[in-house]
Each structure stands twice: as C-alpha cells, then as structure tokens.
C-alpha cells in the first residue's frame, strides 16, 4: 500500500525530496571544524621539536589567549611559548618568546610581537587577560616556570612590562582575573604547581626513566593579589587564607559557585583534592571543595585535574563544571544543585568511557552547532609514555605522548542531558595524533559561532574554524560591560518564549589559556530574545531589553532595569 | 580429497607443526628500559610464547610480566590470546576484563560477565564488573554486582562504598548514608567514604558532621587495597625493585614477615637510599626476631636521614623528624625484647625528642594529626612499660599519663596505668582508669575484680557484689572473686549468701584455711 502511494507522487515532488535529502546529507557530513592555521597566515615552519629530557615543565605545555588587544573588534591571539628541550640539558634556556598575532581586516593574522613589545622570553606557561585599570583596554599577565610578568596595555597597540606588585616566583600555571572583593577592579589569582627539583629522576615500575609524578614534589602555594585601585596590587595570599593549603594547581576559574553572589575560586589540582576557595565576603576564603562535592570524583578519589570548563548544561542557571584528567580517569562533569553541592554525573551523561584512554588538558563547553545545547571540546596528550598510536608524527620521542583530541555533542534526553562522541565528524581537530595542551575559544571570524585555538607541546599553534552550525540555527553574543571593561564573573541569562539560557562572562577557563569573554548563546530556531538578565559580579541584577538573534550586543552595568 | 588436505592443514597449524609467524605484543618503549633483568624476563616470556604459541599459560605469563611492570597495553592482547586458548580459565578473562575496564568498558563487561560464569564467587570480579557498568551509566546492573561482591566478601569495604556512591548519584541520601556508614565501619580510615559522607551530611544539613568527614577525608586512605588474591600472580612476575618492595609490603600486610624479609633483602645494599625500603625491611626483621640485623638496619636508616643530602632533600624536616622518631621507637622495642632496658629507655627518650610541641602541631604534611599524636602516645606508653618492668613505677605512671594526654581514649594505657597505680597501692587513683576499661571492655576480669575490691574497701558493698558476680559470670572458677563476694556479703550482714560464697571457694580450693576460719566464724555467729 505504501509503495503504491509513493509511486503516485509527482515526479517534481520526488526531485525536491531527493534534493533536500542530499542537502541534509551534505550538511551532516560536512566537517564540524576546519583547520585554518596556515590559511590565516600562521607559520608552519617550526623546527622539529627536540626530544625531551624528562624534566616535568616540558610536558606541562603552554596556553593561548583569544582577545582583542587593540579594540578593533577582532580577536587577536597571544601564544605563550617556552624553550625547547636542549640537547639533554634539562630546561636549558633557549629563547622562545611569546608571540602576539594581530587579526587583519581580511581575517588573516600578522605577528606584531615586536611592535607590541610583549615577547617575553621566559619559560611561558599560562596567560590571564583583564583590564586591571578599567581604562578600556586589556592587560596581560603571563605565568612562567620562573618569575611571572605583567604587561600593561598602553592603549596604542603596545604593551609595557610593569612591576605592579604581581610578584610570583613560584611555578605559575593558570591564572585568572576576577573582582573577588567587589570593589570594582580586577584582582588576580595565580595557580602554582609544585616546588620542582630539576635533579629528581623518576622511573616507572619498568625501571625506565619518564616524567615524574608531580606527587614526588611538594605542592606550591597559589597566590592571590588584590587590586589596590591605584595601579598596584597587594599580595593577600596569607591574609586571605589561601596560604593555608598548598596544592598542585593547574587550572583555575573565578566565579560564584556557591550561590551567595560573591566570587569564589575553583582550582584544579593535579593528583589530589581540588580546591574550592569559598569567599567569606570579608576578604578571606575557606577551602570547602569536599563539602561542595568538587574535590574528588564520584568515588571520592582524587584525580589528575588539569583544565576546567564552565557552563550551564541543564538550563537551571547554575554553573556546571567540567574538568579534564589523566588517562584511566574520567573527565569529570560536576553538575550544580541548588544547595550548592556539585554531583559528579559524568557516567550518567553518556560519555561511556570514550575519553578514558586519553589524558585531557585544554577544554571547554561551547555550543558549536548553535542548537542551544552546550557541547564539549577537549585536547589530549599524555604525561607518561604509552603506546604509539597510528598516525603519530610529532617526533620519535614525543610520539609516545601523542593522542587525538575529542569533541562531544550535547543533547537533551528524557532524563536530562547527554553527550555523544562526534569526534569523527571533526577530523581536522580530532584525527591528528599530537600532544596538545592549551585551548581557547572565541568567534574569530565573527560569523556567530565559536572557533577554537589550540597550543601544542611543540609550541605549535592550531586554529580551527567552526563550520558546524546549520543555517537555521541562530545565535547571540552578549558582551557585559562594567566600569569600562568586561564584567568578568557576571552571569548572563537570556529569556526567550520557550527557554532560559545562561552563560558566564569568563576569560580564564580551560588550561593555561584565556578565551573571548563575550558570552555566546546558540539559540537553535529561536530568533527572538524577550530579555537579557545580568547578575553582575557586585551582586546587583539588571534586566535589559530583548533583541533579535544573530547579532552581538553590549550591555552596560547601570543602563538596565534593576530587579 | 581437497577437503581432507584442508583439514590436515588446519590441524597441523593448530597443533603448531607448521612454521608460523607469531605476532607477539611488545611495549612500545622497550628501548628505554635499562634493567637487564627485566629485559631477560621479557625475552624469556616471549620465547616461551614462541615455543608454545597454543599454550594459554605462557601467553598469560607474558601478560603478567608486562602488567606487573606497568605496561597495560601490551598485556591486553596477551590475556586476550590466553583466554581464547583456554576459554574456561577464569583468570585470563578476569585480567582481560580488569585491564579493559579503564579503556573499553563495554568490552570489559563482556569479559567479566563471562569470567563470572566460570567463577561466580570471586568478589573482585564483581567489583570490577560493577565499576565497568557504572562507567557505562548502568546503575541497576552495577548495584546488583556490588551486592554480590558484598555477599562473597563481606569484609571488603569497597562494595559498601560504591553502593553508597550509587545511592548518592540517585540522590537517595539516606540510603547512601547507610552504605557509607557500613563502609566506614569496615575501614574507618577510608578517605573516599569520608568524602561521600561529607556530601551526605551537607545534603542532610548536618554541617558539623560534614566538616568532620571533610577533615578526615583530607588524609590518604589507609588499608584501602582491594583484596584480590589473583593479583599475587601478577606481582610474582615482577623483577624490578618496585615490585620486590610491593611484594614485601603485601607480605607484611598479611603478617608474613619472613617472606617480606626475603623480598626486601634483594633491595638492600649500601646504594639503597629509599628510606621506606629500609624501614619496612627493619620492621620485617624485627617481627621475625632477627634483632641484631633489625637494629643495624634501623641505625643505617637513621644515618641516611642524618647525613645523606639526597635523602634529606627528598623530605621536609618535619617528615624526617617523624621518621627518626619512629626508628628510635623500633630500636627501643628491640632493646626491650632483648632485655636491654636501659638502652630501651634511652631510645624511647630519643624518639620523644622529635615530637613537635603543641603550637607547631597544625601541619604534619600528609600525616593525620591524630596519627601523629597516636604514635607519640605509643612511645610514652612503651617507655612506661619499660620503666614498669624495671620497677620504676613513678616514672612509668608519669609516661602512662602523658600517653593518655595525647590519646585520652586509649584503653590499653588506662589498663596499664591502673595496673601501675595498683602496684603502688594507689587504689583511688587506679579506680577511674579501671572504670574506663570496663566501660569499653566488659570482659576484662582483672579490671572488674580489682574495681570490686576498690568498691569493697570503700564500703560500696552493693557495687562490689555486682562486680564480683560479673567476674564469676565470666570466669566461674575465679576463686578470689568468690572469696571477695563472701566478704562483701559478710560485711553487709547477709550471712547465708556469705556462707554460700565461701563454700564455693572451698569447692574450688578444698582446705583453704582462711575460708575455713571464715566459715567457722559465720556458723558460730548464726
């Protein structure tokens, strides 16, 4: 019967149906991301990375920042770099200055490091971006294995290396700006790793030398610097209580995670309990990660935490967290609840152990297909030798550490949410077998979707253009401004007729990296926003008028309607 | 004819008559290995496979060699091959499932399920299967296998811990608490259980309990190894130093110190600078009564901590001090056991010198402060025991008291302190300590009896009678308890009961002159 009906369809209808099917087929088979590193003008001529010397800093890698340093509306890239291993001499200093790439009007990038004066030659690790003097241009803090450095933006396309009291001589990794004391200016938290001893030699059970487990080194104390508001910072680590509990910190985010409206710090520690420094609202912090369910995984075990992603994956306006870990451990999805206790729901979210084999570093929630559901991208690479995977081609030494990256697509299920592995649909991003570390997110080509930049262990940068969103999926970027700067730590909620979507104004997430602080929302087929609510970092709330989709909007604190 | 030839070809191949290319898995980074003994072990195991490619045992052994030295990836195909060759052998499937769990949990479920059809009572297999199912989000099935693991190995805290975790994931907070309380009952030092209990308490609004559990969770778990007898097969294949040490420590945990010594002896040389190896070696020697060698090993350990810059660099001054204190405490034990009491006292005093004062007590690194106090409480108690053995009762009492200051609940010290007071005839001072003892140990006959006597001297006759009766209930032939009971009744004026008690003494000790006199006196007074 069905066949009879089908054969009765007019020829023209059949053609249309087949045409539509082809279009859909082409769309679903289109790679979700395309590597555009070379096309954007980045050099591919990096010399082969020398074999490692098994000194721990060599495998930590470095980060990357996506930010608009010259306020021309386009994202630029700061690549943090470190010296290559040198002929068996651990940590020999061969200059590998950080590099700043300015985006040109045609979308390509030009190396402006020298002109900008930002090419520090330290053993670069991480980067934090924030406008510390509220002058409308962003300043840069770079962590090093060695003394960190701070660059003040001169506002004319150049930076000046400044001594402003941000003195950290420990092994700095990730860092983030945030206004923890609600005084209107950005303070700085620096995660420090371990008290490294270059003479320590570590061997596995098989007696062969390899990179040390960080646990063989004493943990380092993180640093908290309060912005005095006069261009200088004060080290308040001890008086804030942070010094009480050193940790092997690799990732950090600054956000209200306890629902009291005050910014807390979540620190991803390597191989031990993570720290949640809960703001006591009097300038001090209490470490309460265990009480809030963020110290360990579901089994109560510590994991090798590296990168951190933040997003509201279940549309309850509460920030959920994702942390990347060692192979054999899950990358952990912590879902927030109203009583500010997080639950490890990794194994209910459908990952099904697909990421267990790999060691994750840079990561983030992003809605790559603008369907309104947050997805997850993460980059991998071992810290101990393993089997050499087919396709690994990063040098005889480093092939043992090389792994593919992963991409998970989020969706809704009857029981809540789920992630499915769509790595095979982004081969440029996931097929290369490399050792990747830093990762930053932002709409580089300003086409309304989130692109990605990855820094590999061999100081190689890779840029991935997002080609995923279908035409019918809409989007909105919201830039929340306070005091002439991005309102880091603020929460932005879109009210639409059918749903509520929440994002967070954050630059310092992922691993050693800094992303575009504007909040991206994928809207699916929704093309109209009823209202934009902002919960500012100082505790106030404002509602801004709605708008149509597919645009970038700015909301300024004080210009909305308080509620 | 063709068919017959084909069959012959299959048969000859399957029985290994034909020349075959055996694809033997190998660690990718074998070139980095310098230890000849390990390279030899691998070569031997690989040769065995080459010689008997259809023997499951040799494939499994090769897997063990790889796995024991930390190479999981090449071990997997070895176990896979072994399990194909011997499909009814539980062990190979078990190891295959256990190894694939962290890489391909779906595959692990398949292997472990099959393994359990061969040996349904092996609790660790249920636990690993539950874990694989949990990774896949199959909570009901995971829970089922955890219940089975619990049935087969009720003393294993992991079943309760993971049942608690599943309940928590389902937001069944009270059920989670029940499981976790059971887990903590089985292993009070399991930090994972404390972590989850902190979350349970937070969810239930019990902030104090949450903080208490969070604090306990900050210290590493103790005794948290999953009891897995088959793991020994893997460990035995290890030939590098860490494996000797691991085997030694496992033997120690099983109380087999003789075997532990054998393992550690392989590692002992002047070049050995691993303090933990020296420590465990010394303790194993001590517990096998090899006192002179244990003493010598401990002295070598102390000299490393004092003089070796490399060793000193590896640990903080606090950690070194604590290790030295422990070494001196063991030295004291050796001297005490060999009758050298003066040297034992000196060693205990040395150990006590390394204790940080109260104001510095906040940070002991990874060391739980209660462990720290418990250790020094033990040293004081040990010193007291030595003093008591030499008749220096005042000094003994002082150190028992100091031991109790650090750990007020320690029953054995209450008992010993009470005993020392008793010897000094300071009965009133002994009384509260005996009371502490019987409060927690209702079967301590000596404590109950002595407390009865103290009550009797204080004319608390009813309490004395009750206590003597308790003694008799525990030990029906306790002659002195009957005698004391008789005296208590007599002083209370209950002559018939007194006579009854004294007569019982005579039954047990016919001819006891004192009791005969007592009975005569009582009969005359009637």
Interface residues (C-beta under 8 A of the other chain):
Chain A: X197 X204 X205 X206 X207 X208 X209 X210 X218 X273 X288 X290 X291 X292 X293 X295 X296 X298 X299 X300 X301 X327 X328 X330 X339 X341 X343 X344 X345 X347 X348 X349 X350 X352 X353 X356 X357 X385 X386 X387 X388 X400
Chain B: X27 X28 X29 X32 X33 X34 X35 X38 X68 X69 X70 X71 X73 X74 X102 X103 X104 X105 X106 X134 X135 X136 X137 X139 X161 X162 X165 X168 X169 X171 X191 X192 X193 X194 X195 X196 X198 X199 X202 X203 X210 X211 X213 X214 X217 X218 X238 X240 X241 X242 X243 X313 X316
